[in-house]
């Protein structure tokens, strides 16, 4: 098991490519596409997310977000990326690994969002597969954790379909839209991922 991340792991050098999906770290030029996609998908996304600040889609807020992301990459504490359609280069969503813990834990927490116009088209399924390869390969993690609201059936199916186990039920686990809400808890171990990957490739 790799205990320390590769020194070559930085935002500008990581590009994860699948058949239809490209995953990379966001950059300044992505702001307008990000703001437009999130604005168009607001009603679709808000039921599953923390309350949006009043300036959530502003250029300054986006640049502050990029600064936080860059610090997380440098500190090996988080890895936030955007998903793009490979053919059109359209931004379709985002995926991240946060709260990375090293030492005896070697784990992190998965998060993701998808633009409404691109939901259900396989982008997140492939993006998650690419990110998991990055987590268990380049980052050398042992465990990836995730959580979703109990009634978020698409998210539950996505996680189970990629080999995650449903581990339990956490009461008032995260504050969503200003209210503490219960969540289902999931996890995927490196050895589980290896078996799942081999099954998919057969």
C-alpha positions as CSV (number, residue, x, y, z in Angstrom):
1,X,0.0,0.0,0.0
2,X,1.3,3.4,-0.9
3,X,1.4,5.6,2.2
4,X,2.4,8.9,0.7
5,X,1.1,10.6,-2.5
6,X,3.4,10.9,-5.5
7,X,5.2,14.3,-5.6
8,X,4.1,14.5,-9.3
9,X,0.4,14.6,-8.3
10,X,-0.7,18.2,-8.9
11,X,-3.7,19.8,-10.4
12,X,-2.2,20.8,-13.7
13,X,-0.7,17.4,-14.5
14,X,-3.9,15.3,-13.9
15,X,-6.2,14.5,-16.7
16,X,-8.4,11.4,-16.5
17,X,-9.9,10.3,-19.8
18,X,-12.7,7.8,-20.6
19,X,-14.6,7.1,-23.7
20,X,-17.0,10.1,-23.3
21,X,-15.7,11.9,-20.2
22,X,-12.7,14.0,-19.4
23,X,-12.0,14.8,-15.7
24,X,-9.6,17.6,-14.8
25,X,-9.1,20.3,-12.2
26,X,-11.1,23.5,-12.8
27,X,-9.3,26.6,-14.0
28,X,-10.2,30.3,-14.2
29,X,-11.5,30.1,-17.8
30,X,-14.2,27.6,-16.6
31,X,-16.0,30.2,-14.6
32,X,-18.7,31.2,-17.1
33,X,-19.5,27.6,-18.1
34,X,-19.7,26.7,-14.4
35,X,-22.0,29.6,-13.5
36,X,-24.3,29.0,-16.5
37,X,-24.5,25.2,-15.9
38,X,-25.2,25.6,-12.1
39,X,-27.7,28.4,-12.7
40,X,-29.6,26.3,-15.3
41,X,-29.5,23.3,-12.9
42,X,-30.3,25.2,-9.7
43,X,-33.7,23.7,-9.0
44,X,-32.3,20.3,-9.9
45,X,-29.3,20.6,-7.5
46,X,-30.5,22.5,-4.5
47,X,-32.5,19.6,-2.8
48,X,-29.2,17.7,-2.4
49,X,-26.7,20.4,-1.5
50,X,-25.9,22.8,1.3
51,X,-27.6,26.2,1.1
52,X,-26.1,28.3,-1.8
53,X,-24.5,31.6,-0.7
54,X,-25.9,34.7,-2.3
55,X,-22.8,35.1,-4.5
56,X,-22.5,31.3,-5.3
57,X,-22.1,31.9,-9.0
58,X,-20.1,35.1,-9.1
59,X,-16.6,35.2,-10.6
60,X,-15.0,36.2,-7.3
61,X,-16.6,33.3,-5.5
62,X,-15.4,30.9,-8.2
63,X,-11.9,32.2,-7.9
64,X,-12.0,31.8,-4.1
65,X,-13.1,28.3,-4.7
66,X,-10.2,27.7,-7.0
67,X,-7.8,29.0,-4.4
68,X,-9.2,26.6,-1.8
69,X,-9.0,23.7,-4.3
70,X,-5.3,24.5,-5.1
71,X,-4.5,24.6,-1.4
72,X,-6.2,21.2,-0.9
73,X,-4.2,19.7,-3.8
74,X,-0.9,21.1,-2.3
75,X,-1.8,19.8,1.2
76,X,-3.0,16.4,-0.1
77,X,-6.3,17.0,1.7
78,X,-8.7,17.1,-1.2
79,X,-8.9,16.8,-5.0
80,X,-11.8,18.6,-6.8
81,X,-12.3,18.2,-10.5
82,X,-14.8,19.0,-13.2
83,X,-16.3,16.6,-15.7
84,X,-16.4,17.4,-19.4
85,X,-17.8,15.8,-22.5
86,X,-14.7,14.7,-24.5
87,X,-16.1,15.5,-27.9
88,X,-17.8,18.9,-27.3
89,X,-15.6,20.0,-24.3
90,X,-18.9,21.0,-22.5
91,X,-18.8,21.1,-18.8
92,X,-21.2,18.5,-17.5
93,X,-20.6,18.3,-13.7
94,X,-18.1,18.0,-10.9
95,X,-16.6,15.3,-8.7
96,X,-14.3,15.5,-5.7
97,X,-12.5,13.7,-3.0
98,X,-12.4,15.7,0.2
99,X,-11.3,15.2,3.8
100,X,-8.3,13.0,2.9
101,X,-6.8,11.3,5.9
102,X,-3.5,9.7,5.8
103,X,-1.7,7.7,8.6
104,X,-3.5,4.6,9.6
105,X,-6.8,5.7,7.8
106,X,-5.7,6.3,4.1
107,X,-9.2,7.3,3.1
108,X,-11.2,10.2,1.7
109,X,-14.8,11.3,1.1
110,X,-16.5,11.3,-2.3
111,X,-18.7,14.1,-3.5
112,X,-20.3,14.9,-6.9
113,X,-22.8,17.0,-8.8
114,X,-24.3,16.8,-12.3
115,X,-25.8,19.4,-14.6
116,X,-29.5,18.7,-15.1
117,X,-29.2,18.6,-18.9
118,X,-26.5,15.8,-18.7
119,X,-28.0,13.7,-15.9
120,X,-28.6,10.0,-16.7
121,X,-26.2,9.9,-19.7
122,X,-23.3,8.0,-18.2
123,X,-21.0,10.9,-17.6
124,X,-20.9,10.5,-13.8
125,X,-20.7,6.7,-13.9
126,X,-17.6,7.0,-16.1
127,X,-16.2,9.9,-14.2
128,X,-16.6,8.0,-10.9
129,X,-14.7,5.1,-12.4
130,X,-11.9,7.4,-13.5
131,X,-11.7,9.1,-10.1
132,X,-11.6,5.8,-8.2
133,X,-8.7,4.6,-10.4
134,X,-6.9,7.9,-9.4
135,X,-7.8,7.4,-5.7
136,X,-6.6,3.8,-5.4
137,X,-3.8,4.1,-7.9
138,X,-2.0,7.5,-7.8
139,X,-3.2,8.5,-4.3
140,X,-2.8,5.0,-2.8
141,X,-5.9,5.2,-0.7
142,X,-7.3,2.2,1.1
143,X,-10.9,3.4,1.4
144,X,-13.3,5.9,-0.2
145,X,-16.4,6.9,1.7
146,X,-19.7,8.5,0.4
147,X,-23.1,9.5,1.7
148,X,-26.4,10.4,0.1
149,X,-29.9,11.3,1.3
150,X,-32.1,8.2,1.7
151,X,-34.5,9.3,-1.0
152,X,-31.7,10.0,-3.6
153,X,-32.2,6.8,-5.5
154,X,-30.0,7.8,-8.5
155,X,-27.1,8.5,-6.3
156,X,-27.6,5.2,-4.3
157,X,-27.7,3.3,-7.6
158,X,-24.6,5.0,-8.9
159,X,-22.6,4.0,-5.8
160,X,-23.9,0.5,-5.6
161,X,-23.2,0.0,-9.3
162,X,-19.6,1.0,-8.8
163,X,-19.1,-1.6,-6.0
164,X,-19.7,0.5,-2.9
165,X,-21.2,-1.2,0.1
166,X,-24.1,0.4,2.0
167,X,-22.7,0.5,5.5
168,X,-25.3,2.2,7.6
169,X,-27.6,5.1,8.4
170,X,-26.4,8.3,10.0
171,X,-28.9,10.5,11.8
172,X,-28.7,14.2,11.0
173,X,-25.4,13.7,9.3
174,X,-25.1,16.7,7.0
175,X,-26.8,20.1,6.8
176,X,-28.6,20.2,3.5
177,X,-30.6,23.3,2.5
178,X,-30.3,24.6,6.0
179,X,-31.6,21.5,7.8
180,X,-29.6,18.6,9.4
181,X,-30.6,15.5,7.4
182,X,-30.2,11.8,7.8
183,X,-27.9,10.1,5.2
184,X,-27.0,6.6,4.0
185,X,-23.3,5.8,4.4
186,X,-21.3,3.9,1.8
187,X,-17.7,2.8,1.4
188,X,-15.4,1.1,-1.2
189,X,-12.1,-0.5,-0.3
190,X,-9.1,-0.8,-2.6
191,X,-9.5,-4.6,-2.7
192,X,-13.2,-4.2,-3.5
193,X,-12.4,-1.9,-6.3
194,X,-9.8,-4.3,-7.8
195,X,-12.4,-7.1,-7.9
196,X,-15.1,-4.8,-9.3
197,X,-12.7,-3.4,-12.0
198,X,-11.8,-6.9,-13.1
199,X,-15.4,-7.9,-13.4
200,X,-16.3,-4.8,-15.5
201,X,-13.3,-5.5,-17.8
202,X,-14.3,-9.1,-18.5
